[in-house]
Amino acid sequence: MGKRTYFFIFILSILVFFFQPVLVCFAAGTSGAIVLKQTSGARSLGMGEAFVALADDVNALNFNPAGLAQIRNHEISIMYFDSLVDTWFGFIGYAHPLGGKVERKAGRRVKFVTMRENRATIGLGVSILQAGKMVLEPEGKTVQAEQDYLANLGFGYIIWRSAERAEKKRWGTMATSRLRNEISLGVGVKFVHSTLVEEYSATAYAADIGVLGSFIVGKNRFLLGVCGQNLGTKIKFEEEADVLPLTVRAGASYQMDFEQEHKLTITGEGVKPNDADFRGSGGAEYWYREIFALRAGYKAGYDLDSFTCGVGFVWKNFQIDYGWGMSGTKMGDNHRISLTARF
């Protein structure tokens, strides 16, 4: 490994050690604003939600904002999550790369292609959580137990990219973004509004910070990612105030291409929330000609999901994904559907 790789590992270590004492301080008790505990994307669910070191679509807003820098096209995604009992969760996100299009030579033959040379991407997401209904006693009135709204603004920037001259010498081609080593930094700011039993309301503010490194290994790619989430104010209802669900995610992914028709990604992730024990997950994604995908994953230490799986289809500029998570309880399994458009 080169000096840049060691530098990136050093940054990861600093982030982990920075958030570790904060987690210890807030380890006792529970946290509020459960919408901040939700992730988005049917694709990520299919891989066991091990997405912090992949994060290559607009759902990076809820896993690792540094991943936004990987997005090369304008992207909008909508997701619906049918959870337990009558609880549901919805998400809509938009990613906007910053940078124009240029023509470059690519491959051994002289061929001009159009590609984005952006180093940064802005993402905006809105999430809604309806946490089911309950009956208030003694009135007998039926109300929404909790309604949460989350607005998330993220920014991902490539702070280092390997030089074209070095890549050209190494590969014998003009380097593209897919053939470069990259290190990205991302930040996200969040606004949360929560209402309990349709009567008590509160707001809070939070921030995420993440790092993502992408390194060439032969003809494949190795990625490392870490993200600290929900560092912010407390959420206060009347006299009661709860800390936000501060979370640290760290993981790795390995992408393999086979004859340009088959692509396999293996990914793993560890998660430490401030109000729960350490959790782990892993998964895999297989693409055939970038038009059809199969996914599978497993989550350990989570309250509900264990085994997960999913599928994905691409038609022109549209992608539809389905994810299923086995809860292992009588309350029902989890289902997600996502629709994504790129332009």
C-alpha positions in Angstrom: 0.0 0.0 0.0 1.1 3.5 -0.8 1.4 6.5 1.5 -2.0 7.8 0.5 -3.6 4.5 1.7 -1.8 4.7 5.0 -2.9 8.3 5.3 -6.5 7.3 4.7 -6.3 4.5 7.3 -5.0 7.2 9.7 -8.0 9.4 9.1 -10.3 6.5 9.8 -8.6 5.8 13.1 -8.9 9.4 14.1 -12.6 9.4 13.4 -13.3 6.2 15.3 -11.3 7.3 18.3 -13.0 10.7 18.3 -16.5 9.3 18.4 -15.7 6.4 20.8 -15.6 8.6 24.0 -18.7 10.4 22.9 -20.5 7.0 22.6 -19.3 6.1 26.1 -20.6 9.3 27.6 -24.1 8.7 26.1 -24.2 4.9 26.4 -26.7 4.9 29.2 -30.5 5.3 28.7 -32.4 5.6 25.4 -32.4 8.0 22.5 -35.2 9.9 20.7 -36.1 10.8 17.2 -36.4 7.2 15.9 -36.5 8.5 12.3 -32.7 9.0 12.6 -32.4 5.2 13.2 -33.9 4.4 9.8 -31.9 3.8 6.7 -33.1 4.1 3.2 -33.0 2.2 -0.1 -34.3 -1.2 -1.0 -30.9 -2.0 -2.5 -29.1 -1.5 0.8 -31.6 -3.7 2.6 -31.0 -6.5 0.2 -27.3 -6.5 1.2 -27.9 -6.5 4.9 -27.6 -2.7 5.1 -23.8 -3.0 4.9 -23.6 0.1 2.8 -21.2 2.6 4.6 -18.3 1.5 2.4 -20.3 1.4 -0.8 -22.7 4.3 -0.6 -22.7 5.0 -4.4 -26.2 6.4 -4.8 -28.3 9.1 -3.2 -29.0 6.8 -0.2 -25.5 7.7 0.9 -27.3 10.6 2.8 -28.4 8.0 5.4 -25.2 5.9 5.5 -22.1 7.9 4.6 -22.3 11.4 2.9 -18.8 11.0 1.6 -20.3 8.5 -0.9 -22.2 11.3 -2.6 -18.9 12.2 -4.4 -19.1 9.0 -6.4 -22.3 10.0 -8.1 -21.7 11.0 -11.7 -25.2 11.8 -12.9 -28.2 13.7 -11.6 -30.2 11.2 -9.5 -33.6 11.1 -7.8 -34.8 8.2 -5.8 -38.1 7.4 -4.0 -38.5 4.6 -1.4 -41.5 3.1 0.5 -40.8 0.9 3.5 -43.7 -1.2 4.9 -42.6 -2.1 8.4 -44.2 -3.9 11.3 -47.9 -3.6 12.2 -49.1 -0.3 10.7 -45.7 1.5 10.7 -44.3 2.9 7.5 -41.4 5.0 6.3 -40.9 7.0 3.2 -37.8 8.7 1.6 -37.2 10.9 -1.4 -33.7 12.1 -2.3 -32.0 14.0 -5.0 -28.2 14.2 -5.9 -26.7 16.9 -8.0 -23.1 16.5 -9.2 -21.1 19.8 -9.4 -19.1 20.0 -12.6 -19.5 20.0 -16.4 -19.1 17.4 -19.1 -15.9 17.0 -21.1 -14.7 14.8 -23.9 -11.8 12.5 -23.2 -10.0 9.6 -24.9 -10.6 6.2 -23.4 -9.3 2.8 -24.0 -6.5 1.6 -26.3 -8.3 2.7 -29.4 -9.1 6.3 -30.0 -12.6 6.7 -28.8 -14.2 9.8 -27.4 -16.6 9.5 -24.5 -18.6 12.0 -22.5 -18.0 11.9 -18.7 -18.3 14.0 -15.6 -15.1 15.4 -14.0 -16.9 16.5 -10.9 -15.2 16.3 -7.5 -18.3 17.2 -5.5 -22.0 16.3 -5.2 -24.8 17.8 -3.2 -27.6 15.6 -1.9 -31.0 16.5 -0.4 -33.3 14.1 1.2 -36.7 14.2 3.0 -37.9 11.3 5.2 -41.3 10.7 6.9 -42.0 8.1 9.6 -45.4 7.1 10.8 -45.0 4.9 13.9 -48.5 3.4 14.0 -51.5 4.2 16.1 -52.4 3.8 19.7 -55.5 4.3 21.9 -55.3 6.9 24.7 -57.0 5.9 28.0 -59.4 6.7 29.5 -60.6 8.8 26.6 -60.5 5.9 24.2 -59.2 8.2 21.4 -57.1 6.7 18.6 -54.1 8.8 17.7 -50.8 8.5 15.8 -48.2 7.2 18.3 -45.4 9.2 16.6 -44.8 11.2 13.5 -41.3 12.1 12.5 -40.0 14.4 9.7 -36.4 14.6 8.6 -34.7 16.9 6.2 -31.1 16.0 5.3 -28.6 18.1 3.3 -25.3 16.4 2.4 -22.1 17.3 0.6 -19.5 14.9 -0.6 -16.1 16.0 -2.0 -13.1 14.1 -3.4 -10.2 15.5 -1.4 -7.6 13.4 -3.2 -7.6 11.7 -6.6 -4.6 9.8 -8.1 -2.8 11.6 -10.9 -3.8 10.9 -14.5 -0.2 10.5 -15.5 0.5 7.8 -13.0 -2.7 5.9 -14.0 -2.0 6.3 -17.7 1.4 4.7 -17.2 0.0 1.9 -15.1 -3.0 1.0 -17.3 -1.9 2.1 -20.8 -5.1 4.1 -21.1 -6.3 7.6 -20.3 -7.6 7.4 -16.8 -11.3 7.7 -16.0 -12.9 8.2 -12.6 -13.5 4.4 -12.4 -9.7 3.7 -12.7 -8.5 6.2 -10.1 -7.7 5.9 -6.4 -9.9 8.4 -4.5 -10.5 9.6 -1.0 -13.7 11.5 -0.3 -14.9 13.5 2.7 -18.6 14.1 3.3 -20.7 16.1 5.8 -24.4 16.2 6.3 -26.7 18.5 8.3 -30.1 17.3 9.5 -33.3 18.9 10.8 -35.7 16.7 12.7 -39.3 17.4 13.8 -41.1 14.9 15.9 -44.7 14.7 17.2 -45.9 12.3 19.9 -49.6 11.3 20.2 -50.6 14.3 18.0 -50.0 16.6 20.9 -46.3 17.1 21.9 -43.8 18.4 19.4 -40.1 18.9 19.4 -37.2 19.7 17.0 -33.6 18.9 16.9 -30.5 19.5 14.7 -27.7 17.0 13.9 -24.7 16.5 11.7 -22.9 13.5 10.1 -19.3 13.3 9.0 -17.9 10.5 6.9 -14.8 9.4 4.9 -14.7 7.0 2.0 -11.6 5.6 0.3 -11.6 3.8 -3.0 -8.4 1.9 -4.1 -7.5 -0.1 -7.2 -6.4 -3.7 -6.5 -5.5 -5.3 -9.8 -8.6 -4.9 -12.0 -10.8 -4.7 -8.9 -11.6 -2.1 -6.4 -11.3 -2.1 -2.6 -13.3 0.5 -0.5 -13.1 1.5 3.1 -15.7 3.8 4.8 -16.5 5.2 8.2 -19.2 7.6 9.3 -20.2 9.3 12.6 -24.0 10.1 12.6 -26.4 12.2 14.5 -24.1 14.4 16.6 -26.3 17.3 17.6 -28.8 18.8 20.1 -31.2 16.9 22.3 -34.8 16.6 21.3 -37.1 17.9 24.1 -40.8 17.3 24.6 -42.1 19.5 27.4 -39.7 18.9 30.3 -38.2 15.7 29.0 -35.2 15.7 26.7 -33.6 12.7 24.9 -30.2 12.5 23.2 -30.2 11.7 19.5 -29.2 8.2 18.4 -25.4 8.9 17.9 -24.0 6.1 15.8 -20.6 5.1 14.3 -20.5 3.0 11.2 -17.4 1.4 9.7 -17.0 -1.1 6.9 -15.2 -2.4 3.8 -16.3 -3.5 0.3 -14.6 -5.3 -2.5 -15.8 -5.0 -6.1 -14.9 -7.5 -8.8 -15.6 -7.2 -12.6 -15.7 -10.3 -14.8 -15.5 -9.8 -18.6 -17.5 -6.5 -18.3 -20.7 -8.5 -18.1 -20.6 -9.7 -14.5 -20.0 -7.6 -11.4 -19.8 -8.9 -7.9 -19.6 -6.8 -4.7 -18.9 -8.2 -1.2 -19.4 -5.8 1.6 -19.4 -5.8 5.5 -20.1 -3.3 8.2 -20.0 -2.8 11.9 -22.3 -0.4 13.7 -22.2 1.0 17.3 -25.2 3.0 18.4 -25.1 5.0 21.7 -28.1 3.1 23.0 -27.4 -0.5 21.9 -24.7 -3.1 21.7 -22.4 -3.5 18.7 -24.0 -4.8 15.5 -22.7 -6.3 12.4 -23.9 -7.1 8.9 -22.6 -8.3 5.6 -23.9 -8.9 2.1 -23.3 -9.4 -1.6 -24.6 -7.9 -4.8 -24.3 -9.5 -8.3 -25.0 -7.5 -11.5 -25.5 -9.0 -14.9 -24.7 -6.5 -17.7 -25.8 -3.7 -15.3 -29.5 -4.5 -16.1 -30.3 -7.2 -13.5 -29.1 -7.6 -9.9 -29.4 -10.2 -7.2 -28.6 -9.4 -3.5 -28.4 -11.2 -0.2 -27.2 -10.3 3.3 -27.3 -11.1 7.0 -27.6 -8.8 10.0 -26.4 -9.8 13.4 -27.3 -8.1 16.7 -30.3 -6.3 15.3 -33.7 -6.5 17.0 -35.7 -7.4 13.9 -34.0 -8.2 10.5 -31.7 -11.2 10.2 -31.5 -12.6 6.7 -32.2 -10.2 3.8 -32.4 -10.4 0.1 -33.4 -8.4 -2.9 -33.5 -7.9 -6.7 -32.9 -4.9 -9.0 -33.8 -4.1 -12.6 -32.5 -1.3 -14.9 -34.4 0.0 -17.9 -32.8 2.9 -19.8 -32.4 5.6 -17.1 -34.7 4.0 -14.5 -33.9 1.4 -11.8 -36.4 -0.4 -9.6 -35.2 -2.3 -6.5 -37.0 -4.6 -4.0 -35.6 -5.6 -0.6 -36.9 -8.0 2.0 -35.9 -8.5 5.6 -36.9 -11.5 7.6 -37.9 -10.3 11.1 -38.3 -13.7 12.7 -41.3 -12.6 14.7 -45.1 -12.9 14.3 -45.3 -9.1 13.6 -44.3 -9.5 10.0 -41.3 -9.1 7.7 -40.0 -5.8 6.3 -40.4 -4.9 2.7 -38.9 -2.0 0.7 -39.4 -0.7 -2.8 -37.2 1.9 -4.4 -37.5 3.7 -7.8 -34.5 5.6 -9.1 -34.1 7.8 -12.1 -30.7 9.1 -13.5 -30.2 11.8 -16.1 
